[in-house]
Amino acid sequence: MPSITSFWSGSIKYIYQTAEEKPHIFYSFLLGSLGPIIFFLVPPIRKKLGYVPPEPIPRTYQLPKRKREILEGYDN
């Protein structure tokens, strides 16, 4: 019965073999696995560096805070 360490040693050997024989697959897997890591690392680093997110863009036209004037002369 194989032990748990044989699984890891076989996997590591496969990674070395793939890096030598198929570097395009190895590096694409490496770059793809960095995505979730960057997702958790970048926001705290940005916060430490003093990044402040910008105000959200208004989605509606802002009405003036005054009484609306009634237009004259444009009646149908």
mmCIF file of the N, C-alpha and C atoms, coordinates in Angstrom:
data_MODEL
# 
_entry.id   MODEL 
# 
loop_
_atom_site.group_PDB 
_atom_site.id 
_atom_site.type_symbol 
_atom_site.label_atom_id 
_atom_site.label_alt_id 
_atom_site.label_comp_id 
_atom_site.label_asym_id 
_atom_site.label_entity_id 
_atom_site.label_seq_id 
_atom_site.pdbx_PDB_ins_code 
_atom_site.Cartn_x 
_atom_site.Cartn_y 
_atom_site.Cartn_z 
_atom_site.occupancy 
_atom_site.B_iso_or_equiv 
_atom_site.pdbx_formal_charge 
_atom_site.auth_seq_id 
_atom_site.auth_comp_id 
_atom_site.auth_asym_id 
_atom_site.auth_atom_id 
_atom_site.pdbx_PDB_model_num 
ATOM 1   N N  . MET A 1 1  ? 0.850   -1.177 0.000   1.00 0.00 ? 1  MET A N  1 
ATOM 2   C CA . MET A 1 1  ? 0.000   0.000  0.000   1.00 0.00 ? 1  MET A CA 1 
ATOM 3   C C  . MET A 1 1  ? 0.898   1.244  0.000   1.00 0.00 ? 1  MET A C  1 
ATOM 4   N N  . PRO A 1 2  ? 0.719   2.109  -0.989  1.00 0.00 ? 2  PRO A N  1 
ATOM 5   C CA . PRO A 1 2  ? 1.597   3.277  -1.064  1.00 0.00 ? 2  PRO A CA 1 
ATOM 6   C C  . PRO A 1 2  ? 1.287   4.269  0.058   1.00 0.00 ? 2  PRO A C  1 
ATOM 7   N N  . SER A 1 3  ? 2.316   4.888  0.514   1.00 0.00 ? 3  SER A N  1 
ATOM 8   C CA . SER A 1 3  ? 2.134   5.868  1.586   1.00 0.00 ? 3  SER A CA 1 
ATOM 9   C C  . SER A 1 3  ? 1.746   7.222  0.994   1.00 0.00 ? 3  SER A C  1 
ATOM 10  N N  . ILE A 1 4  ? 1.407   8.139  1.872   1.00 0.00 ? 4  ILE A N  1 
ATOM 11  C CA . ILE A 1 4  ? 0.972   9.465  1.432   1.00 0.00 ? 4  ILE A CA 1 
ATOM 12  C C  . ILE A 1 4  ? 2.137   10.250 0.839   1.00 0.00 ? 4  ILE A C  1 
ATOM 13  N N  . THR A 1 5  ? 3.355   9.956  1.260   1.00 0.00 ? 5  THR A N  1 
ATOM 14  C CA . THR A 1 5  ? 4.503   10.692 0.721   1.00 0.00 ? 5  THR A CA 1 
ATOM 15  C C  . THR A 1 5  ? 4.791   10.311 -0.721  1.00 0.00 ? 5  THR A C  1 
ATOM 16  N N  . SER A 1 6  ? 4.435   9.091  -1.121  1.00 0.00 ? 6  SER A N  1 
ATOM 17  C CA . SER A 1 6  ? 4.676   8.710  -2.514  1.00 0.00 ? 6  SER A CA 1 
ATOM 18  C C  . SER A 1 6  ? 3.788   9.522  -3.464  1.00 0.00 ? 6  SER A C  1 
ATOM 19  N N  . PHE A 1 7  ? 2.620   9.915  -2.997  1.00 0.00 ? 7  PHE A N  1 
ATOM 20  C CA . PHE A 1 7  ? 1.754   10.772 -3.818  1.00 0.00 ? 7  PHE A CA 1 
ATOM 21  C C  . PHE A 1 7  ? 2.437   12.107 -4.084  1.00 0.00 ? 7  PHE A C  1 
ATOM 22  N N  . TRP A 1 8  ? 2.972   12.725 -3.032  1.00 0.00 ? 8  TRP A N  1 
ATOM 23  C CA . TRP A 1 8  ? 3.601   14.028 -3.197  1.00 0.00 ? 8  TRP A CA 1 
ATOM 24  C C  . TRP A 1 8  ? 4.894   13.940 -3.986  1.00 0.00 ? 8  TRP A C  1 
ATOM 25  N N  . SER A 1 9  ? 5.679   12.892 -3.768  1.00 0.00 ? 9  SER A N  1 
ATOM 26  C CA . SER A 1 9  ? 6.931   12.783 -4.519  1.00 0.00 ? 9  SER A CA 1 
ATOM 27  C C  . SER A 1 9  ? 6.643   12.541 -5.999  1.00 0.00 ? 9  SER A C  1 
ATOM 28  N N  . GLY A 1 10 ? 5.622   11.766 -6.303  1.00 0.00 ? 10 GLY A N  1 
ATOM 29  C CA . GLY A 1 10 ? 5.245   11.555 -7.698  1.00 0.00 ? 10 GLY A CA 1 
ATOM 30  C C  . GLY A 1 10 ? 4.731   12.826 -8.339  1.00 0.00 ? 10 GLY A C  1 
ATOM 31  N N  . SER A 1 11 ? 3.991   13.622 -7.589  1.00 0.00 ? 11 SER A N  1 
ATOM 32  C CA . SER A 1 11 ? 3.461   14.880 -8.114  1.00 0.00 ? 11 SER A CA 1 
ATOM 33  C C  . SER A 1 11 ? 4.581   15.871 -8.384  1.00 0.00 ? 11 SER A C  1 
ATOM 34  N N  . ILE A 1 12 ? 5.537   15.924 -7.480  1.00 0.00 ? 12 ILE A N  1 
ATOM 35  C CA . ILE A 1 12 ? 6.660   16.851 -7.664  1.00 0.00 ? 12 ILE A CA 1 
ATOM 36  C C  . ILE A 1 12 ? 7.504   16.430 -8.857  1.00 0.00 ? 12 ILE A C  1 
ATOM 37  N N  . LYS A 1 13 ? 7.698   15.128 -9.027  1.00 0.00 ? 13 LYS A N  1 
ATOM 38  C CA . LYS A 1 13 ? 8.433   14.644 -10.198 1.00 0.00 ? 13 LYS A CA 1 
ATOM 39  C C  . LYS A 1 13 ? 7.688   15.008 -11.480 1.00 0.00 ? 13 LYS A C  1 
ATOM 40  N N  . TYR A 1 14 ? 6.371   14.911 -11.454 1.00 0.00 ? 14 TYR A N  1 
ATOM 41  C CA . TYR A 1 14 ? 5.576   15.270 -12.632 1.00 0.00 ? 14 TYR A CA 1 
ATOM 42  C C  . TYR A 1 14 ? 5.697   16.763 -12.937 1.00 0.00 ? 14 TYR A C  1 
ATOM 43  N N  . ILE A 1 15 ? 5.725   17.584 -11.911 1.00 0.00 ? 15 ILE A N  1 
ATOM 44  C CA . ILE A 1 15 ? 5.873   19.031 -12.114 1.00 0.00 ? 15 ILE A CA 1 
ATOM 45  C C  . ILE A 1 15 ? 7.221   19.338 -12.748 1.00 0.00 ? 15 ILE A C  1 
ATOM 46  N N  . TYR A 1 16 ? 8.295   18.713 -12.259 1.00 0.00 ? 16 TYR A N  1 
ATOM 47  C CA . TYR A 1 16 ? 9.619   18.914 -12.850 1.00 0.00 ? 16 TYR A CA 1 
ATOM 48  C C  . TYR A 1 16 ? 9.649   18.452 -14.306 1.00 0.00 ? 16 TYR A C  1 
ATOM 49  N N  . GLN A 1 17 ? 9.039   17.317 -14.567 1.00 0.00 ? 17 GLN A N  1 
ATOM 50  C CA . GLN A 1 17 ? 9.014   16.774 -15.923 1.00 0.00 ? 17 GLN A CA 1 
ATOM 51  C C  . GLN A 1 17 ? 8.228   17.693 -16.856 1.00 0.00 ? 17 GLN A C  1 
ATOM 52  N N  . THR A 1 18 ? 7.103   18.195 -16.396 1.00 0.00 ? 18 THR A N  1 
ATOM 53  C CA . THR A 1 18 ? 6.292   19.094 -17.216 1.00 0.00 ? 18 THR A CA 1 
ATOM 54  C C  . THR A 1 18 ? 7.026   20.404 -17.477 1.00 0.00 ? 18 THR A C  1 
ATOM 55  N N  . ALA A 1 19 ? 7.742   20.904 -16.480 1.00 0.00 ? 19 ALA A N  1 
ATOM 56  C CA . ALA A 1 19 ? 8.495   22.144 -16.664 1.00 0.00 ? 19 ALA A CA 1 
ATOM 57  C C  . ALA A 1 19 ? 9.588   21.966 -17.713 1.00 0.00 ? 19 ALA A C  1 
ATOM 58  N N  . GLU A 1 20 ? 10.164  20.780 -17.796 1.00 0.00 ? 20 GLU A N  1 
ATOM 59  C CA . GLU A 1 20 ? 11.223  20.529 -18.783 1.00 0.00 ? 20 GLU A CA 1 
ATOM 60  C C  . GLU A 1 20 ? 10.658  20.257 -20.169 1.00 0.00 ? 20 GLU A C  1 
ATOM 61  N N  . GLU A 1 21 ? 9.641   19.407 -20.256 1.00 0.00 ? 21 GLU A N  1 
ATOM 62  C CA . GLU A 1 21 ? 9.165   18.952 -21.556 1.00 0.00 ? 21 GLU A CA 1 
ATOM 63  C C  . GLU A 1 21 ? 8.083   19.845 -22.155 1.00 0.00 ? 21 GLU A C  1 
ATOM 64  N N  . LYS A 1 22 ? 7.228   20.422 -21.312 1.00 0.00 ? 22 LYS A N  1 
ATOM 65  C CA . LYS A 1 22 ? 6.124   21.259 -21.794 1.00 0.00 ? 22 LYS A CA 1 
ATOM 66  C C  . LYS A 1 22 ? 6.086   22.561 -20.986 1.00 0.00 ? 22 LYS A C  1 
ATOM 67  N N  . PRO A 1 23 ? 7.048   23.444 -21.224 1.00 0.00 ? 23 PRO A N  1 
ATOM 68  C CA . PRO A 1 23 ? 7.096   24.665 -20.407 1.00 0.00 ? 23 PRO A CA 1 
ATOM 69  C C  . PRO A 1 23 ? 5.876   25.564 -20.594 1.00 0.00 ? 23 PRO A C  1 
ATOM 70  N N  . HIS A 1 24 ? 5.241   25.523 -21.765 1.00 0.00 ? 24 HIS A N  1 
ATOM 71  C CA . HIS A 1 24 ? 4.068   26.378 -21.981 1.00 0.00 ? 24 HIS A CA 1 
ATOM 72  C C  . HIS A 1 24 ? 2.918   25.963 -21.068 1.00 0.00 ? 24 HIS A C  1 
ATOM 73  N N  . ILE A 1 25 ? 2.751   24.684 -20.825 1.00 0.00 ? 25 ILE A N  1 
ATOM 74  C CA . ILE A 1 25 ? 1.701   24.218 -19.913 1.00 0.00 ? 25 ILE A CA 1 
ATOM 75  C C  . ILE A 1 25 ? 2.067   24.555 -18.474 1.00 0.00 ? 25 ILE A C  1 
ATOM 76  N N  . PHE A 1 26 ? 3.326   24.354 -18.131 1.00 0.00 ? 26 PHE A N  1 
ATOM 77  C CA . PHE A 1 26 ? 3.778   24.621 -16.764 1.00 0.00 ? 26 PHE A CA 1 
ATOM 78  C C  . PHE A 1 26 ? 3.602   26.094 -16.406 1.00 0.00 ? 26 PHE A C  1 
ATOM 79  N N  . TYR A 1 27 ? 4.077   26.991 -17.285 1.00 0.00 ? 27 TYR A N  1 
ATOM 80  C CA . TYR A 1 27 ? 4.003   28.416 -16.963 1.00 0.00 ? 27 TYR A CA 1 
ATOM 81  C C  . TYR A 1 27 ? 2.572   28.953 -17.046 1.00 0.00 ? 27 TYR A C  1 
ATOM 82  N N  . SER A 1 28 ? 1.749   28.397 -17.908 1.00 0.00 ? 28 SER A N  1 
ATOM 83  C CA . SER A 1 28 ? 0.357   28.845 -17.929 1.00 0.00 ? 28 SER A CA 1 
ATOM 84  C C  . SER A 1 28 ? -0.361  28.426 -16.649 1.00 0.00 ? 28 SER A C  1 
ATOM 85  N N  . PHE A 1 29 ? -0.058  27.234 -16.150 1.00 0.00 ? 29 PHE A N  1 
ATOM 86  C CA . PHE A 1 29 ? -0.626  26.805 -14.870 1.00 0.00 ? 29 PHE A CA 1 
ATOM 87  C C  . PHE A 1 29 ? -0.101  27.672 -13.728 1.00 0.00 ? 29 PHE A C  1 
ATOM 88  N N  . LEU A 1 30 ? 1.181   28.009 -13.787 1.00 0.00 ? 30 LEU A N  1 
ATOM 89  C CA . LEU A 1 30 ? 1.783   28.846 -12.747 1.00 0.00 ? 30 LEU A CA 1 
ATOM 90  C C  . LEU A 1 30 ? 1.138   30.233 -12.724 1.00 0.00 ? 30 LEU A C  1 
ATOM 91  N N  . LEU A 1 31 ? 0.992   30.850 -13.890 1.00 0.00 ? 31 LEU A N  1 
ATOM 92  C CA . LEU A 1 31 ? 0.368   32.175 -13.950 1.00 0.00 ? 31 LEU A CA 1 
ATOM 93  C C  . LEU A 1 31 ? -1.109  32.124 -13.571 1.00 0.00 ? 31 LEU A C  1 
ATOM 94  N N  . GLY A 1 32 ? -1.793  31.072 -13.970 1.00 0.00 ? 32 GLY A N  1 
ATOM 95  C CA . GLY A 1 32 ? -3.203  30.929 -13.617 1.00 0.00 ? 32 GLY A CA 1 
ATOM 96  C C  . GLY A 1 32 ? -3.415  30.739 -12.134 1.00 0.00 ? 32 GLY A C  1 
ATOM 97  N N  . SER A 1 33 ? -2.477  30.081 -11.474 1.00 0.00 ? 33 SER A N  1 
ATOM 98  C CA . SER A 1 33 ? -2.615  29.873 -10.032 1.00 0.00 ? 33 SER A CA 1 
ATOM 99  C C  . SER A 1 33 ? -2.274  31.130 -9.242  1.00 0.00 ? 33 SER A C  1 
ATOM 100 N N  . LEU A 1 34 ? -1.625  32.108 -9.870  1.00 0.00 ? 34 LEU A N  1 
ATOM 101 C CA . LEU A 1 34 ? -1.324  33.358 -9.175  1.00 0.00 ? 34 LEU A CA 1 
ATOM 102 C C  . LEU A 1 34 ? -2.560  34.243 -9.018  1.00 0.00 ? 34 LEU A C  1 
ATOM 103 N N  . GLY A 1 35 ? -3.582  34.057 -9.834  1.00 0.00 ? 35 GLY A N  1 
ATOM 104 C CA . GLY A 1 35 ? -4.781  34.894 -9.775  1.00 0.00 ? 35 GLY A CA 1 
ATOM 105 C C  . GLY A 1 35 ? -5.451  34.907 -8.415  1.00 0.00 ? 35 GLY A C  1 
ATOM 106 N N  . PRO A 1 36 ? -5.806  33.748 -7.851  1.00 0.00 ? 36 PRO A N  1 
ATOM 107 C CA . PRO A 1 36 ? -6.425  33.757 -6.523  1.00 0.00 ? 36 PRO A CA 1 
ATOM 108 C C  . PRO A 1 36 ? -5.499  34.282 -5.426  1.00 0.00 ? 36 PRO A C  1 
ATOM 109 N N  . ILE A 1 37 ? -4.205  34.054 -5.584  1.00 0.00 ? 37 ILE A N  1 
ATOM 110 C CA . ILE A 1 37 ? -3.257  34.550 -4.580  1.00 0.00 ? 37 ILE A CA 1 
ATOM 111 C C  . ILE A 1 37 ? -3.222  36.074 -4.617  1.00 0.00 ? 37 ILE A C  1 
ATOM 112 N N  . ILE A 1 38 ? -3.166  36.642 -5.813  1.00 0.00 ? 38 ILE A N  1 
ATOM 113 C CA . ILE A 1 38 ? -3.138  38.100 -5.959  1.00 0.00 ? 38 ILE A CA 1 
ATOM 114 C C  . ILE A 1 38 ? -4.437  38.711 -5.450  1.00 0.00 ? 38 ILE A C  1 
ATOM 115 N N  . PHE A 1 39 ? -5.543  37.999 -5.627  1.00 0.00 ? 39 PHE A N  1 
ATOM 116 C CA . PHE A 1 39 ? -6.844  38.485 -5.160  1.00 0.00 ? 39 PHE A CA 1 
ATOM 117 C C  . PHE A 1 39 ? -6.818  38.777 -3.659  1.00 0.00 ? 39 PHE A C  1 
ATOM 118 N N  . PHE A 1 40 ? -6.088  37.973 -2.888  1.00 0.00 ? 40 PHE A N  1 
ATOM 119 C CA . PHE A 1 40 ? -6.036  38.174 -1.445  1.00 0.00 ? 40 PHE A CA 1 
ATOM 120 C C  . PHE A 1 40 ? -4.864  39.047 -1.002  1.00 0.00 ? 40 PHE A C  1 
ATOM 121 N N  . LEU A 1 41 ? -3.819  39.172 -1.799  1.00 0.00 ? 41 LEU A N  1 
ATOM 122 C CA . LEU A 1 41 ? -2.641  39.924 -1.383  1.00 0.00 ? 41 LEU A CA 1 
ATOM 123 C C  . LEU A 1 41 ? -2.680  41.401 -1.759  1.00 0.00 ? 41 LEU A C  1 
ATOM 124 N N  . VAL A 1 42 ? -3.257  41.737 -2.890  1.00 0.00 ? 42 VAL A N  1 
ATOM 125 C CA . VAL A 1 42 ? -3.175  43.107 -3.388  1.00 0.00 ? 42 VAL A CA 1 
ATOM 126 C C  . VAL A 1 42 ? -3.965  44.115 -2.545  1.00 0.00 ? 42 VAL A C  1 
ATOM 127 N N  . PRO A 1 43 ? -5.223  43.869 -2.140  1.00 0.00 ? 43 PRO A N  1 
ATOM 128 C CA . PRO A 1 43 ? -5.944  44.899 -1.375  1.00 0.00 ? 43 PRO A CA 1 
ATOM 129 C C  . PRO A 1 43 ? -5.254  45.343 -0.081  1.00 0.00 ? 43 PRO A C  1 
ATOM 130 N N  . PRO A 1 44 ? -4.698  44.446 0.750   1.00 0.00 ? 44 PRO A N  1 
ATOM 131 C CA . PRO A 1 44 ? -3.998  44.949 1.936   1.00 0.00 ? 44 PRO A CA 1 
ATOM 132 C C  . PRO A 1 44 ? -2.755  45.763 1.593   1.00 0.00 ? 44 PRO A C  1 
ATOM 133 N N  . ILE A 1 45 ? -2.060  45.384 0.529   1.00 0.00 ? 45 ILE A N  1 
ATOM 134 C CA . ILE A 1 45 ? -0.868  46.137 0.129   1.00 0.00 ? 45 ILE A CA 1 
ATOM 135 C C  . ILE A 1 45 ? -1.270  47.525 -0.349  1.00 0.00 ? 45 ILE A C  1 
ATOM 136 N N  . ARG A 1 46 ? -2.346  47.618 -1.129  1.00 0.00 ? 46 ARG A N  1 
ATOM 137 C CA . ARG A 1 46 ? -2.813  48.923 -1.591  1.00 0.00 ? 46 ARG A CA 1 
ATOM 138 C C  . ARG A 1 46 ? -3.233  49.798 -0.415  1.00 0.00 ? 46 ARG A C  1 
ATOM 139 N N  . LYS A 1 47 ? -3.864  49.187 0.585   1.00 0.00 ? 47 LYS A N  1 
ATOM 140 C CA . LYS A 1 47 ? -4.294  49.947 1.752   1.00 0.00 ? 47 LYS A CA 1 
ATOM 141 C C  . LYS A 1 47 ? -3.091  50.474 2.532   1.00 0.00 ? 47 LYS A C  1 
ATOM 142 N N  . LYS A 1 48 ? -2.038  49.661 2.658   1.00 0.00 ? 48 LYS A N  1 
ATOM 143 C CA . LYS A 1 48 ? -0.823  50.099 3.353   1.00 0.00 ? 48 LYS A CA 1 
ATOM 144 C C  . LYS A 1 48 ? -0.135  51.243 2.623   1.00 0.00 ? 48 LYS A C  1 
ATOM 145 N N  . LEU A 1 49 ? -0.216  51.245 1.301   1.00 0.00 ? 49 LEU A N  1 
ATOM 146 C CA . LEU A 1 49 ? 0.427   52.290 0.513   1.00 0.00 ? 49 LEU A CA 1 
ATOM 147 C C  . LEU A 1 49 ? -0.399  53.569 0.447   1.00 0.00 ? 49 LEU A C  1 
ATOM 148 N N  . GLY A 1 50 ? -1.591  53.570 1.042   1.00 0.00 ? 50 GLY A N  1 
ATOM 149 C CA . GLY A 1 50 ? -2.396  54.780 1.127   1.00 0.00 ? 50 GLY A CA 1 
ATOM 150 C C  . GLY A 1 50 ? -3.354  54.995 -0.026  1.00 0.00 ? 50 GLY A C  1 
ATOM 151 N N  . TYR A 1 51 ? -3.687  53.957 -0.750  1.00 0.00 ? 51 TYR A N  1 
ATOM 152 C CA . TYR A 1 51 ? -4.625  54.095 -1.863  1.00 0.00 ? 51 TYR A CA 1 
ATOM 153 C C  . TYR A 1 51 ? -6.027  54.324 -1.328  1.00 0.00 ? 51 TYR A C  1 
ATOM 154 N N  . VAL A 1 52 ? -6.687  55.348 -1.852  1.00 0.00 ? 52 VAL A N  1 
ATOM 155 C CA . VAL A 1 52 ? -8.070  55.645 -1.486  1.00 0.00 ? 52 VAL A CA 1 
ATOM 156 C C  . VAL A 1 52 ? -8.918  55.453 -2.741  1.00 0.00 ? 52 VAL A C  1 
ATOM 157 N N  . PRO A 1 53 ? -9.927  54.593 -2.693  1.00 0.00 ? 53 PRO A N  1 
ATOM 158 C CA . PRO A 1 53 ? -10.746 54.394 -3.892  1.00 0.00 ? 53 PRO A CA 1 
ATOM 159 C C  . PRO A 1 53 ? -11.517 55.663 -4.248  1.00 0.00 ? 53 PRO A C  1 
ATOM 160 N N  . PRO A 1 54 ? -11.709 55.930 -5.539  1.00 0.00 ? 54 PRO A N  1 
ATOM 161 C CA . PRO A 1 54 ? -12.424 57.148 -5.938  1.00 0.00 ? 54 PRO A CA 1 
ATOM 162 C C  . PRO A 1 54 ? -13.905 57.062 -5.609  1.00 0.00 ? 54 PRO A C  1 
ATOM 163 N N  . GLU A 1 55 ? -14.548 58.236 -5.590  1.00 0.00 ? 55 GLU A N  1 
ATOM 164 C CA . GLU A 1 55 ? -15.990 58.271 -5.348  1.00 0.00 ? 55 GLU A CA 1 
ATOM 165 C C  . GLU A 1 55 ? -16.708 57.585 -6.505  1.00 0.00 ? 55 GLU A C  1 
ATOM 166 N N  . PRO A 1 56 ? -17.813 56.921 -6.223  1.00 0.00 ? 56 PRO A N  1 
ATOM 167 C CA . PRO A 1 56 ? -18.543 56.287 -7.323  1.00 0.00 ? 56 PRO A CA 1 
ATOM 168 C C  . PRO A 1 56 ? -19.138 57.334 -8.266  1.00 0.00 ? 56 PRO A C  1 
ATOM 169 N N  . ILE A 1 57 ? -19.207 56.994 -9.526  1.00 0.00 ? 57 ILE A N  1 
ATOM 170 C CA . ILE A 1 57 ? -19.763 57.894 -10.533 1.00 0.00 ? 57 ILE A CA 1 
ATOM 171 C C  . ILE A 1 57 ? -21.274 57.961 -10.338 1.00 0.00 ? 57 ILE A C  1 
ATOM 172 N N  . PRO A 1 58 ? -21.869 59.175 -10.351 1.00 0.00 ? 58 PRO A N  1 
ATOM 173 C CA . PRO A 1 58 ? -23.321 59.272 -10.184 1.00 0.00 ? 58 PRO A CA 1 
ATOM 174 C C  . PRO A 1 58 ? -24.045 58.576 -11.330 1.00 0.00 ? 58 PRO A C  1 
ATOM 175 N N  . ARG A 1 59 ? -25.100 57.870 -11.001 1.00 0.00 ? 59 ARG A N  1 
ATOM 176 C CA . ARG A 1 59 ? -25.854 57.131 -12.016 1.00 0.00 ? 59 ARG A CA 1 
ATOM 177 C C  . ARG A 1 59 ? -27.101 57.879 -12.465 1.00 0.00 ? 59 ARG A C  1 
ATOM 178 N N  . THR A 1 60 ? -27.435 58.968 -11.786 1.00 0.00 ? 60 THR A N  1 
ATOM 179 C CA . THR A 1 60 ? -28.602 59.761 -12.175 1.00 0.00 ? 60 THR A CA 1 
ATOM 180 C C  . THR A 1 60 ? -28.197 61.228 -12.227 1.00 0.00 ? 60 THR A C  1 
ATOM 181 N N  . TYR A 1 61 ? -29.021 62.030 -12.884 1.00 0.00 ? 61 TYR A N  1 
ATOM 182 C CA . TYR A 1 61 ? -28.780 63.459 -12.941 1.00 0.00 ? 61 TYR A CA 1 
ATOM 183 C C  . TYR A 1 61 ? -29.192 64.070 -11.610 1.00 0.00 ? 61 TYR A C  1 
ATOM 184 N N  . GLN A 1 62 ? -28.311 64.847 -11.025 1.00 0.00 ? 62 GLN A N  1 
ATOM 185 C CA . GLN A 1 62 ? -28.606 65.437 -9.722  1.00 0.00 ? 62 GLN A CA 1 
ATOM 186 C C  . GLN A 1 62 ? -29.481 66.677 -9.898  1.00 0.00 ? 62 GLN A C  1 
ATOM 187 N N  . LEU A 1 63 ? -30.590 66.692 -9.198  1.00 0.00 ? 63 LEU A N  1 
ATOM 188 C CA . LEU A 1 63 ? -31.489 67.839 -9.254  1.00 0.00 ? 63 LEU A CA 1 
ATOM 189 C C  . LEU A 1 63 ? -30.997 68.918 -8.299  1.00 0.00 ? 63 LEU A C  1 
ATOM 190 N N  . PRO A 1 64 ? -31.186 70.201 -8.678  1.00 0.00 ? 64 PRO A N  1 
ATOM 191 C CA . PRO A 1 64 ? -30.760 71.279 -7.788  1.00 0.00 ? 64 PRO A CA 1 
ATOM 192 C C  . PRO A 1 64 ? -31.627 71.334 -6.530  1.00 0.00 ? 64 PRO A C  1 
ATOM 193 N N  . LYS A 1 65 ? -31.044 71.801 -5.436  1.00 0.00 ? 65 LYS A N  1 
ATOM 194 C CA . LYS A 1 65 ? -31.762 71.868 -4.156  1.00 0.00 ? 65 LYS A CA 1 
ATOM 195 C C  . LYS A 1 65 ? -32.410 73.248 -4.011  1.00 0.00 ? 65 LYS A C  1 
ATOM 196 N N  . ARG A 1 66 ? -33.358 73.522 -4.868  1.00 0.00 ? 66 ARG A N  1 
ATOM 197 C CA . ARG A 1 66 ? -34.101 74.782 -4.819  1.00 0.00 ? 66 ARG A CA 1 
ATOM 198 C C  . ARG A 1 66 ? -35.476 74.542 -5.420  1.00 0.00 ? 66 ARG A C  1 
ATOM 199 N N  . LYS A 1 67 ? -36.325 75.527 -5.275  1.00 0.00 ? 67 LYS A N  1 
ATOM 200 C CA . LYS A 1 67 ? -37.666 75.408 -5.829  1.00 0.00 ? 67 LYS A CA 1 
ATOM 201 C C  . LYS A 1 67 ? -37.584 75.452 -7.355  1.00 0.00 ? 67 LYS A C  1 
ATOM 202 N N  . ARG A 1 68 ? -38.349 74.595 -7.999  1.00 0.00 ? 68 ARG A N  1 
ATOM 203 C CA . ARG A 1 68 ? -38.317 74.530 -9.454  1.00 0.00 ? 68 ARG A CA 1 
ATOM 204 C C  . ARG A 1 68 ? -39.107 75.686 -10.044 1.00 0.00 ? 68 ARG A C  1 
ATOM 205 N N  . GLU A 1 69 ? -38.541 76.306 -11.063 1.00 0.00 ? 69 GLU A N  1 
ATOM 206 C CA . GLU A 1 69 ? -39.205 77.422 -11.733 1.00 0.00 ? 69 GLU A CA 1 
ATOM 207 C C  . GLU A 1 69 ? -40.166 76.881 -12.786 1.00 0.00 ? 69 GLU A C  1 
ATOM 208 N N  . ILE A 1 70 ? -41.347 77.488 -12.864 1.00 0.00 ? 70 ILE A N  1 
ATOM 209 C CA . ILE A 1 70 ? -42.332 77.081 -13.862 1.00 0.00 ? 70 ILE A CA 1 
ATOM 210 C C  . ILE A 1 70 ? -42.041 77.852 -15.144 1.00 0.00 ? 70 ILE A C  1 
ATOM 211 N N  . LEU A 1 71 ? -41.866 77.136 -16.243 1.00 0.00 ? 71 LEU A N  1 
ATOM 212 C CA . LEU A 1 71 ? -41.562 77.773 -17.517 1.00 0.00 ? 71 LEU A CA 1 
ATOM 213 C C  . LEU A 1 71 ? -42.821 78.389 -18.116 1.00 0.00 ? 71 LEU A C  1 
ATOM 214 N N  . GLU A 1 72 ? -42.652 79.497 -18.803 1.00 0.00 ? 72 GLU A N  1 
ATOM 215 C CA . GLU A 1 72 ? -43.766 80.161 -19.473 1.00 0.00 ? 72 GLU A CA 1 
ATOM 216 C C  . GLU A 1 72 ? -43.410 80.354 -20.939 1.00 0.00 ? 72 GLU A C  1 
ATOM 217 N N  . GLY A 1 73 ? -44.424 80.278 -21.786 1.00 0.00 ? 73 GLY A N  1 
ATOM 218 C CA . GLY A 1 73 ? -44.213 80.547 -23.201 1.00 0.00 ? 73 GLY A CA 1 
ATOM 219 C C  . GLY A 1 73 ? -43.917 79.314 -24.033 1.00 0.00 ? 73 GLY A C  1 
ATOM 220 N N  . TYR A 1 74 ? -43.913 78.162 -23.451 1.00 0.00 ? 74 TYR A N  1 
ATOM 221 C CA . TYR A 1 74 ? -43.647 76.950 -24.217 1.00 0.00 ? 74 TYR A CA 1 
ATOM 222 C C  . TYR A 1 74 ? -44.857 76.021 -24.219 1.00 0.00 ? 74 TYR A C  1 
ATOM 223 N N  . ASP A 1 75 ? -46.039 76.550 -24.010 1.00 0.00 ? 75 ASP A N  1 
ATOM 224 C CA . ASP A 1 75 ? -47.247 75.725 -23.981 1.00 0.00 ? 75 ASP A CA 1 
ATOM 225 C C  . ASP A 1 75 ? -47.641 75.329 -25.393 1.00 0.00 ? 75 ASP A C  1 
ATOM 226 N N  . ASN A 1 76 ? -48.254 74.192 -25.535 1.00 0.00 ? 76 ASN A N  1 
ATOM 227 C CA . ASN A 1 76 ? -48.738 73.744 -26.847 1.00 0.00 ? 76 ASN A CA 1 
ATOM 228 C C  . ASN A 1 76 ? -50.137 74.234 -27.077 1.00 0.00 ? 76 ASN A C  1 
# 
